[in-house]
């Protein structure tokens, strides 16, 4: 039996456990989840799979709408049903990246579950099954499933980079921060962000440097140092390559 509904999660942290398995996906906003020491963000890009009877903590990051699917695997007549295969999804806590196909299903879910009556309709039940089967295929039909060990929180990684912008930041450091082995991190990060880790860090350095160049009179050499560039010339080269302008020209146009 699958129950599908939309809830707003409270900002105040809560902790509980329940017998049924649960899938949580963000339709609007985001929330933080932790299941037996495995933590991550839940939003339009990443879902959380909580096995039954597992204690989990959660809190919303401000206003949010979460799609909640409960899979009751202990219902009478469950044995031998097609839901048996879905239980494999919940053999361990997982954070799963959602691909473009799943995004389309979520858009449809918002339309279908727009009222309390719709949430109790047969369509909602079938929609829950489609979403769970889609995740099952996503995890077990691809060579590199994005399981809990490979959950990449881009917001936390970006915050870490910005906090350490003045120094060199290596890929192994980012992998360690994300609790992922270095051998898998580069490939998984590219899947999630569309950028290599090096491109991701450079993008943040350039954003900060551009902001400082256009919003202050700080010497270009100091901007370069504060944003982690090895020299003023390295910053100039990077800015010119990204914008077609030198730092001096960029500043004069601000």
C-alpha positions in Angstrom: 0.0 0.0 0.0 1.3 3.4 -1.0 0.1 6.7 0.6 1.0 10.0 -1.1 0.6 13.5 0.3 2.1 16.9 0.5 3.3 18.4 3.8 5.1 21.5 5.1 7.9 20.4 7.4 8.5 22.5 10.5 11.6 24.6 10.9 12.0 23.3 14.4 13.9 20.0 14.3 11.9 16.8 15.1 12.9 13.2 15.5 10.8 10.1 15.1 10.5 6.6 13.6 7.6 4.7 12.0 7.0 1.2 10.8 6.5 2.1 7.1 9.1 3.0 4.6 9.1 6.6 3.4 10.3 8.7 0.5 10.6 12.5 0.9 11.1 14.9 -2.1 11.1 18.7 -2.1 8.5 20.3 -4.3 9.3 23.8 -3.0 12.1 24.9 -0.6 14.3 22.4 1.1 14.8 20.5 4.4 17.6 18.8 6.2 17.4 15.1 7.1 19.6 12.7 9.1 18.9 9.0 9.2 21.2 7.0 11.6 24.2 9.4 11.1 23.7 9.8 7.3 22.7 13.4 6.6 21.8 15.5 3.5 19.4 18.0 2.0 16.0 17.2 0.5 14.9 19.4 -2.4 13.8 19.3 -6.0 17.2 17.8 -6.9 17.6 15.2 -4.1 15.2 12.8 -2.4 15.6 10.9 0.9 14.6 7.3 1.4 14.0 6.4 5.0 13.6 2.6 5.9 10.9 1.6 8.3 11.7 1.6 12.0 14.7 3.8 11.5 15.0 6.9 13.7 15.4 10.1 11.6 15.7 13.8 12.4 14.4 16.5 10.1 13.8 20.2 9.8 12.6 22.6 7.1 14.8 25.4 5.8 12.1 28.0 6.0 8.9 27.7 3.9 8.7 24.4 2.1 6.4 21.8 0.5 7.5 18.2 0.6 6.0 15.2 -1.3 5.8 12.3 1.2 5.3 8.7 0.0 4.6 6.0 2.6 5.2 2.4 1.6 3.5 0.0 4.0 5.2 -3.3 3.4 3.4 -5.1 6.3 -0.1 -4.9 4.9 -2.2 -8.1 4.5 -1.7 -9.7 1.1 1.5 -7.8 0.6 3.6 -10.9 0.0 4.2 -11.6 -3.7 2.8 -8.2 -4.8 4.7 -5.9 -7.1 5.6 -3.7 -4.1 8.0 -6.4 -2.9 10.5 -5.2 -5.5 10.2 -1.7 -4.2 11.2 -2.7 -0.7 14.8 -3.1 -2.1 14.9 0.7 -2.2 14.8 0.8 1.6 17.5 -1.7 2.5 19.5 1.3 3.7 19.0 5.0 4.2 19.7 6.8 0.9 19.9 10.3 -0.6 19.2 10.0 -4.3 19.8 12.6 -7.0 16.7 13.2 -9.2 17.2 13.2 -13.0 15.2 15.1 -15.6 12.6 12.4 -15.9 11.9 12.4 -12.2 11.7 16.2 -12.3 8.9 15.9 -14.9 7.1 13.4 -12.7 7.3 15.9 -9.8 5.8 18.7 -11.9 2.9 16.3 -12.7 2.6 15.4 -9.0 2.2 19.1 -8.0 -0.8 19.3 -10.4 -2.4 16.0 -9.3 -2.0 16.5 -5.6 -3.3 20.1 -5.5 -6.0 19.4 -3.0 -6.7 17.1 0.0 -9.3 15.2 -2.0 -6.8 14.5 -4.8 -4.3 13.1 -2.3 -6.8 10.4 -1.4 -7.6 9.5 -5.0 -6.6 6.4 -7.0 -4.5 8.7 -9.2 -2.3 9.7 -6.2 -1.8 6.0 -5.3 -0.7 5.2 -8.8 1.5 8.3 -9.0 3.3 7.2 -5.8 4.0 3.8 -7.4 5.4 5.4 -10.6 7.7 7.6 -8.6 9.0 4.7 -6.5 9.5 2.5 -9.6 11.3 5.4 -11.3 13.7 5.7 -8.3 14.1 1.9 -8.3 15.2 2.0 -11.9 17.4 5.0 -11.2 19.3 3.2 -8.5 19.5 -0.4 -9.7 19.6 0.0 -13.5 22.6 2.4 -13.7 26.3 1.4 -13.2 26.9 4.1 -10.6 23.9 4.6 -8.3 23.9 7.7 -6.2 23.3 6.1 -2.9 23.6 7.6 0.6 27.4 7.3 0.3 27.3 9.5 -2.8 24.9 12.2 -1.7 26.5 15.5 -2.7 25.1 18.7 -1.1 26.2 21.5 -3.4 25.1 24.2 -1.0 27.3 22.9 1.8 30.2 22.4 -0.6 29.8 26.0 -1.9 29.7 27.3 1.7 32.9 25.3 2.5 34.7 26.8 -0.6 33.6 30.3 0.3 34.9 30.0 3.8 38.3 28.8 2.6 38.5 31.0 -0.6 41.9 32.4 0.3 43.8 29.1 0.1 44.2 26.2 -2.3 41.2 23.7 -2.2 41.9 20.3 -3.6 39.5 17.7 -5.0 40.5 15.2 -2.3 39.6 17.9 0.3 36.1 18.3 -1.3 35.7 14.6 -1.5 36.5 14.2 2.2 34.2 17.0 3.2 31.4 15.3 1.2 32.3 11.9 2.8 32.9 10.3 -0.6 36.0 8.5 -1.8 38.2 10.5 -4.0 38.0 7.8 -6.7 34.3 8.3 -7.1 33.9 12.0 -6.2 35.0 13.6 -9.5 32.5 11.5 -11.6 29.6 11.9 -9.2 30.2 15.6 -8.8 30.1 16.1 -12.6 26.8 14.2 -12.7 25.3 16.3 -10.0 26.5 19.8 -11.0 27.5 19.7 -14.6 30.9 21.0 -13.7 34.2 19.4 -12.7 35.2 20.2 -9.1 38.0 22.5 -10.4 35.4 24.4 -12.5 33.1 24.7 -9.5 35.8 26.2 -7.3 37.0 28.6 -10.1 33.4 29.7 -10.7 33.0 30.7 -7.0 36.4 32.4 -7.0 35.5 34.4 -10.0 32.1 35.4 -8.6 33.7 36.6 -5.4 36.5 38.4 -7.3 34.0 40.1 -9.6 31.9 41.3 -6.7 34.9 42.7 -4.9 36.3 44.4 -8.1 33.0 46.1 -8.9 31.9 46.8 -5.3 35.1 48.2 -3.7 38.4 50.0 -4.4 40.5 47.2 -3.1 43.8 46.8 -5.1 43.5 44.1 -7.7 46.5 42.2 -6.1 44.6 42.0 -2.8 41.4 40.9 -4.5 43.5 38.1 -6.2 44.9 37.0 -2.8 41.6 37.0 -1.0 39.9 35.0 -3.7 42.6 32.3 -3.9 44.4 33.3 -7.1 48.1 32.7 -7.1 48.9 36.2 -8.4 47.3 39.3 -9.9 48.2 38.1 -13.4 46.4 34.8 -12.7 43.3 36.7 -11.7 43.5 39.0 -14.7 43.8 36.0 -17.0 40.8 34.3 -15.4 38.6 37.4 -15.5 39.5 38.2 -19.1 38.8 34.6 -20.1 35.4 34.6 -18.4 34.2 38.2 -19.3 36.4 39.4 -22.1 37.5 42.3 -19.9 40.4 43.0 -17.6 39.8 43.6 -13.9 40.5 47.3 -14.4 38.0 47.6 -17.3 35.4 45.6 -15.4 35.8 48.0 -12.4 35.5 51.1 -14.7 32.2 49.8 -16.1 30.6 49.2 -12.6 
